[in-house]
Amino acid sequence: KLQNSKVWKDAAVQIFFSLSDSWGGLIALASYNRFHNDVLRDTLIVSIGNCLTSFFAGFVIFSFLGFLAYDLGVEVGDVAESGSGLAFIVYPDAVTRMPVSTLWAILFFIMLITLGLDSEFALIETVTTAFLDQWPKTRKYKWAVIVLTCVVGFILGLSLCMDG
């Protein structure tokens, strides 16, 4: 499958998604750097670190999928679909089959919580930085802008969680 261009396109999309390019998070967080900060060095560290992490995560994911396929006696493609099924179906199933499964389950849950919180912190920081840069007079009320952003995001998010 490595000769298939769709595989490489999906890999590139995943890298851009994990770097959050064009979303503004990197730019918003970089705006807090010193003026003469070595941006090239920081960019290379973040980009290479992200790519190596994604590469390692790929080995972990496909090792789990191969393990489950072997254990269940099915093909790897039949174990799970892509998307959230990997995180919420395949990993918990694989973790329960490992030695000291309770420890791995706790570590997996902590990892999911910290990933979610980290993403939310970056999202809120991006939105509030844009707001505070657009209207500098609101900077002295930064805490209120952050709380308001969180409350508005929560209320808008409710429509994605409920019927009607």
Helices and strands as residue ranges (DSSP letters): H 5-19, H 25-30, H 39-72, G 76-78, H 84-85, I 86-90, H 91-96, H 101-134, G 136-141, H 142-161
